[in-house]
Amino acid sequence: MSTRVVTAHIPSELAEQIDQLAERLDRPKGWIVKQALMSWVELEAKRHQLTLEGLADVDAGRLVDHAAIDAWAKNLDKSV
């Protein structure tokens, strides 16, 4: 796997937290940052996919009427 160096300016407090994590986990700071970025990129990819699926549902007419949602929400109070 090839790698690249990426630099970013981050708040000092965040950098200190990364330093503390690296020491506590006995891992390099680069490993901590790589894990965080991988998790964030994966989460954003999932959010994007879910958005596309939602838009496809709208395009296909798979919708729930506002009145039905409103009635359902009002019914929640009665079930408690």
DSSP file (Angstrom, degrees, kcal/mol; ACC not computed):
  #  RESIDUE AA STRUCTURE BP1 BP2  ACC     N-H-->O    O-->H-N    N-H-->O    O-->H-N    TCO  KAPPA ALPHA  PHI   PSI    X-CA   Y-CA   Z-CA
    1    1 A M              0   0    0      0, 0.0     2,-0.2     0, 0.0     0, 0.0   0.000 360.0 360.0 360.0 126.0    0.0    0.0    0.0
    2    2 A S        -     0   0    0      1,-0.0     2,-0.3     0, 0.0     0, 0.0  -0.512 360.0-156.3 -81.5 155.7    1.4    3.3   -1.0
    3    3 A T        -     0   0    0     -2,-0.2     2,-0.3     2,-0.0    -1,-0.0  -0.878   9.6-159.4-130.4 161.6    1.2    6.2    1.4
    4    4 A R        -     0   0    0     -2,-0.3     2,-0.5     2,-0.0     0, 0.0  -0.973  23.4-119.8-135.9 151.3    1.2   10.0    1.3
    5    5 A V        -     0   0    0     -2,-0.3     2,-0.4     2,-0.0    -2,-0.0  -0.815  29.5-172.4 -91.5 130.0    1.9   12.6    4.0
    6    6 A V        -     0   0    0     -2,-0.5     2,-0.3     2,-0.0    -2,-0.0  -0.986   5.4-158.5-122.9 131.3   -1.1   14.9    4.6
    7    7 A T        +     0   0    0     -2,-0.4     2,-0.3     2,-0.0    -2,-0.0  -0.834  13.1 173.5-110.8 151.0   -0.7   18.0    6.8
    8    8 A A        -     0   0    0     -2,-0.3     2,-0.6     2,-0.0    -2,-0.0  -0.986  31.7-124.7-152.6 142.2   -3.5   19.8    8.6
    9    9 A H        +     0   0    0     -2,-0.3     3,-0.0     0, 0.0    -2,-0.0  -0.799  38.7 175.6 -86.6 124.5   -3.7   22.6   11.1
   10   10 A I        -     0   0    0     -2,-0.6     5,-0.1     1,-0.0    -2,-0.0  -0.895  39.1 -83.5-126.8 157.6   -5.7   21.5   14.1
   11   11 A P     >  -     0   0    0      0, 0.0     4,-2.2     0, 0.0     3,-0.4  -0.285  37.9-121.9 -59.4 144.7   -6.5   23.2   17.4
   12   12 A S  H  > S+     0   0    0      1,-0.2     4,-2.4     2,-0.2     5,-0.2   0.864 111.8  57.3 -56.1 -38.4   -3.8   22.8   20.0
   13   13 A E  H  > S+     0   0    0      1,-0.2     4,-2.0     2,-0.2    -1,-0.2   0.894 106.8  48.1 -63.0 -39.3   -6.2   21.1   22.4
   14   14 A L  H  > S+     0   0    0     -3,-0.4     4,-2.3     2,-0.2    -1,-0.2   0.907 110.0  52.1 -66.6 -41.5   -7.0   18.4   19.9
   15   15 A A  H  X S+     0   0    0     -4,-2.2     4,-2.4     1,-0.2    -2,-0.2   0.893 108.8  51.1 -61.1 -39.3   -3.3   17.9   19.2
   16   16 A E  H  X S+     0   0    0     -4,-2.4     4,-2.5     2,-0.2    -1,-0.2   0.891 108.2  51.7 -65.2 -39.1   -2.8   17.4   23.0
   17   17 A Q  H  X S+     0   0    0     -4,-2.0     4,-2.6     2,-0.2    -2,-0.2   0.900 109.7  49.7 -63.7 -39.5   -5.6   14.9   23.1
   18   18 A I  H  X S+     0   0    0     -4,-2.3     4,-2.8     2,-0.2    -2,-0.2   0.914 109.6  51.8 -64.8 -41.9   -3.9   13.0   20.3
   19   19 A D  H  X S+     0   0    0     -4,-2.4     4,-2.1     2,-0.2    -2,-0.2   0.926 111.3  47.3 -57.6 -45.4   -0.6   13.1   22.1
   20   20 A Q  H  X S+     0   0    0     -4,-2.5     4,-2.8     2,-0.2    -2,-0.2   0.907 112.5  48.7 -65.1 -42.5   -2.3   11.7   25.3
   21   21 A L  H  X S+     0   0    0     -4,-2.6     4,-3.1     2,-0.2     5,-0.2   0.926 109.8  52.2 -62.7 -44.0   -4.0    8.9   23.3
   22   22 A A  H  X>S+     0   0    0     -4,-2.8     5,-2.1     1,-0.2     4,-0.8   0.908 113.3  44.2 -59.5 -42.5   -0.8    8.0   21.6
   23   23 A E  H  <5S+     0   0    0     -4,-2.1     3,-0.4    -5,-0.2    -1,-0.2   0.932 115.1  47.3 -68.1 -45.1    0.9    7.7   24.9
   24   24 A R  H  <5S+     0   0    0     -4,-2.8    -2,-0.2     1,-0.2    -1,-0.2   0.895 120.0  38.4 -63.9 -40.5   -1.9    5.8   26.6
   25   25 A L  H  <5S-     0   0    0     -4,-3.1    -1,-0.2    -5,-0.2    -2,-0.2   0.516 104.9-127.9 -88.1  -5.0   -2.3    3.4   23.7
   26   26 A D  T  <5 +     0   0    0     -4,-0.8    -3,-0.2    -3,-0.4    -4,-0.1   0.930  67.4 126.8  55.0  48.5    1.4    3.1   23.1
   27   27 A R      < -     0   0    0     -5,-2.1    -1,-0.2    -6,-0.2    -2,-0.1  -0.913  67.1 -96.3-129.0 154.9    0.9    3.9   19.4
   28   28 A P    >>  -     0   0    0      0, 0.0     4,-1.6     0, 0.0     3,-0.5  -0.384  32.3-119.0 -68.0 152.9    2.3    6.6   17.1
   29   29 A K  H 3> S+     0   0    0      1,-0.2     4,-2.5     2,-0.2     5,-0.2   0.873 114.8  59.8 -59.4 -37.0    0.3    9.8   16.7
   30   30 A G  H 3> S+     0   0    0      1,-0.2     4,-2.5     2,-0.2    -1,-0.2   0.859 102.3  52.3 -60.2 -35.8    0.1    9.0   12.9
   31   31 A W  H <> S+     0   0    0     -3,-0.5     4,-2.4     2,-0.2    -1,-0.2   0.912 109.0  50.0 -66.3 -42.8   -1.7    5.7   13.7
   32   32 A I  H  X S+     0   0    0     -4,-1.6     4,-2.2     2,-0.2    -2,-0.2   0.940 113.4  45.2 -60.4 -48.2   -4.2    7.6   15.9
   33   33 A V  H  X S+     0   0    0     -4,-2.5     4,-2.7     1,-0.2     5,-0.2   0.904 111.9  52.3 -64.6 -41.9   -4.9   10.1   13.2
   34   34 A K  H  X S+     0   0    0     -4,-2.5     4,-2.5    -5,-0.2    -1,-0.2   0.918 109.8  48.7 -61.7 -43.3   -5.1    7.4   10.5
   35   35 A Q  H  X S+     0   0    0     -4,-2.4     4,-2.2     2,-0.2    -1,-0.2   0.918 112.5  48.6 -62.1 -43.4   -7.7    5.4   12.5
   36   36 A A  H  X S+     0   0    0     -4,-2.2     4,-2.3     1,-0.2    -2,-0.2   0.924 113.2  46.6 -64.0 -44.5   -9.8    8.5   13.1
   37   37 A L  H  X S+     0   0    0     -4,-2.7     4,-2.8     2,-0.2     5,-0.2   0.902 110.7  52.1 -65.8 -40.8   -9.7    9.5    9.4
   38   38 A M  H  X S+     0   0    0     -4,-2.5     4,-2.2    -5,-0.2    -1,-0.2   0.916 111.4  47.6 -61.1 -42.6  -10.6    6.0    8.3
   39   39 A S  H  X S+     0   0    0     -4,-2.2     4,-2.3     2,-0.2    -2,-0.2   0.914 113.6  47.3 -64.7 -43.0  -13.6    5.9   10.6
   40   40 A W  H  X S+     0   0    0     -4,-2.3     4,-2.6     2,-0.2    -2,-0.2   0.917 111.9  49.0 -66.3 -43.5  -14.8    9.4    9.5
   41   41 A V  H  X S+     0   0    0     -4,-2.8     4,-2.2     1,-0.2    -1,-0.2   0.906 112.1  49.5 -63.2 -41.1  -14.4    8.6    5.8
   42   42 A E  H  X S+     0   0    0     -4,-2.2     4,-2.0    -5,-0.2    -1,-0.2   0.916 111.7  48.8 -63.0 -43.3  -16.3    5.3    6.3
   43   43 A L  H  X S+     0   0    0     -4,-2.3     4,-2.5     1,-0.2    -2,-0.2   0.913 111.4  49.0 -63.5 -43.5  -19.1    7.1    8.2
   44   44 A E  H  X S+     0   0    0     -4,-2.6     4,-2.4     1,-0.2    -1,-0.2   0.874 109.3  52.6 -65.5 -36.8  -19.4    9.8    5.5
   45   45 A A  H  X S+     0   0    0     -4,-2.2     4,-2.3     2,-0.2    -1,-0.2   0.906 110.6  48.3 -63.6 -40.9  -19.5    7.2    2.8
   46   46 A K  H  X S+     0   0    0     -4,-2.0     4,-2.5     2,-0.2    -2,-0.2   0.913 111.0  49.9 -65.5 -43.1  -22.4    5.4    4.6
   47   47 A R  H  X S+     0   0    0     -4,-2.5     4,-2.2     1,-0.2    -2,-0.2   0.908 111.2  49.5 -61.6 -41.4  -24.2    8.7    5.1
   48   48 A H  H  X S+     0   0    0     -4,-2.4     4,-2.5     2,-0.2    -2,-0.2   0.919 110.8  49.6 -63.5 -43.8  -23.9    9.5    1.4
   49   49 A Q  H  X S+     0   0    0     -4,-2.3     4,-2.3     1,-0.2    -2,-0.2   0.913 111.2  49.1 -62.2 -43.2  -25.2    6.0    0.4
   50   50 A L  H  X S+     0   0    0     -4,-2.5     4,-2.3     2,-0.2    -1,-0.2   0.871 110.0  52.0 -65.0 -36.4  -28.2    6.4    2.7
   51   51 A T  H  X S+     0   0    0     -4,-2.2     4,-2.6     2,-0.2    -2,-0.2   0.932 109.9  48.5 -63.8 -45.4  -28.9    9.8    1.3
   52   52 A L  H  X S+     0   0    0     -4,-2.5     4,-2.1     1,-0.2    -2,-0.2   0.895 111.3  50.2 -61.6 -40.0  -28.8    8.4   -2.3
   53   53 A E  H  X S+     0   0    0     -4,-2.3     4,-2.0     2,-0.2    -1,-0.2   0.904 110.7  49.9 -64.9 -40.6  -31.1    5.5   -1.2
   54   54 A G  H  X S+     0   0    0     -4,-2.3     4,-2.1     1,-0.2    -2,-0.2   0.912 110.8  48.8 -64.0 -42.9  -33.5    8.0    0.3
   55   55 A L  H  X S+     0   0    0     -4,-2.6     4,-2.7     1,-0.2    -1,-0.2   0.870 109.0  53.4 -65.1 -36.0  -33.5   10.2   -2.8
   56   56 A A  H  X S+     0   0    0     -4,-2.1     4,-2.0     2,-0.2    -1,-0.2   0.891 107.2  52.0 -65.0 -38.6  -34.2    7.0   -4.9
   57   57 A D  H  <>S+     0   0    0     -4,-2.0     5,-2.7     2,-0.2     4,-0.4   0.912 110.3  48.4 -62.1 -42.3  -37.2    6.2   -2.7
   58   58 A V  H ><5S+     0   0    0     -4,-2.1     3,-1.5     1,-0.2    -2,-0.2   0.943 111.0  50.0 -62.8 -47.1  -38.5    9.8   -3.3
   59   59 A D  H 3<5S+     0   0    0     -4,-2.7    -1,-0.2     1,-0.3    -2,-0.2   0.841 111.1  50.1 -59.9 -33.3  -38.0    9.4   -7.0
   60   60 A A  T 3<5S-     0   0    0     -4,-2.0    -1,-0.3    -5,-0.2    -2,-0.2   0.471 117.8-113.2 -85.4  -1.8  -39.8    6.1   -7.0
   61   61 A G  T < 5 +     0   0    0     -3,-1.5     2,-1.7    -4,-0.4    -3,-0.2   0.621  66.8 146.3  82.3  11.7  -42.7    7.6   -5.0
   62   62 A R      < +     0   0    0     -5,-2.7     2,-0.3    -6,-0.2    -1,-0.2  -0.621  30.2 138.4 -84.6  85.4  -42.1    5.6   -1.9
   63   63 A L        -     0   0    0     -2,-1.7     2,-0.5    -3,-0.1    -5,-0.0  -0.827  51.4-132.0-126.4 161.4  -43.2    8.3    0.5
   64   64 A V        -     0   0    0     -2,-0.3     5,-0.0     3,-0.0    -2,-0.0  -0.981  33.9-114.9-116.0 128.8  -45.2    8.5    3.7
   65   65 A D     >  -     0   0    0     -2,-0.5     4,-1.9     1,-0.1     3,-0.4  -0.285  17.2-126.6 -62.3 141.4  -47.9   11.2    3.8
   66   66 A H  H  > S+     0   0    0      1,-0.2     4,-2.8     2,-0.2     5,-0.2   0.885 110.0  56.0 -56.9 -41.1  -47.4   13.9    6.4
   67   67 A A  H  > S+     0   0    0      1,-0.2     4,-2.5     2,-0.2    -1,-0.2   0.878 105.9  51.5 -61.6 -37.0  -50.8   13.3    7.8
   68   68 A A  H  > S+     0   0    0     -3,-0.4     4,-2.2     2,-0.2    -1,-0.2   0.904 111.6  46.2 -66.9 -40.7  -50.0    9.7    8.5
   69   69 A I  H  X S+     0   0    0     -4,-1.9     4,-2.8     2,-0.2    -2,-0.2   0.914 112.3  51.2 -66.6 -42.3  -46.8   10.6   10.3
   70   70 A D  H  X S+     0   0    0     -4,-2.8     4,-2.4     2,-0.2    -2,-0.2   0.922 111.2  47.3 -60.9 -45.6  -48.6   13.3   12.3
   71   71 A A  H  X S+     0   0    0     -4,-2.5     4,-1.7     2,-0.2    -1,-0.2   0.902 112.5  50.1 -63.0 -41.3  -51.3   10.8   13.3
   72   72 A W  H  X S+     0   0    0     -4,-2.2     4,-0.9     2,-0.2    -2,-0.2   0.926 111.1  48.5 -62.4 -45.3  -48.6    8.2   14.3
   73   73 A A  H >X S+     0   0    0     -4,-2.8     4,-0.7     1,-0.2     3,-0.6   0.900 110.9  49.9 -64.3 -40.9  -46.7   10.8   16.3
   74   74 A K  H >X S+     0   0    0     -4,-2.4     4,-0.6     1,-0.2     3,-0.5   0.838 106.2  57.4 -66.0 -31.6  -49.9   11.9   18.2
   75   75 A N  H 3X S+     0   0    0     -4,-1.7     4,-1.0     1,-0.2     3,-0.4   0.728  91.9  71.0 -70.7 -22.6  -50.7    8.2   18.9
   76   76 A L  H X< S+     0   0    0     -4,-0.9     3,-0.6    -3,-0.6     4,-0.4   0.887  93.0  55.7 -62.1 -38.5  -47.3    7.8   20.7
   77   77 A D  H X< S+     0   0    0     -4,-0.7     3,-0.8    -3,-0.5    -1,-0.2   0.835 104.5  54.0 -62.1 -32.5  -48.5   10.0   23.6
   78   78 A K  H 3< S+     0   0    0     -4,-0.6    -1,-0.2    -3,-0.4    -2,-0.2   0.738  99.6  61.1 -75.7 -23.5  -51.5    7.7   24.1
   79   79 A S  T <<        0   0    0     -4,-1.0    -1,-0.2    -3,-0.6    -2,-0.2   0.529 360.0 360.0 -84.7  -3.5  -49.4    4.5   24.4
   80   80 A V    <         0   0    0     -3,-0.8    -1,-0.2    -4,-0.4    -2,-0.1   0.449 360.0 360.0 -93.1 360.0  -47.5    5.7   27.4
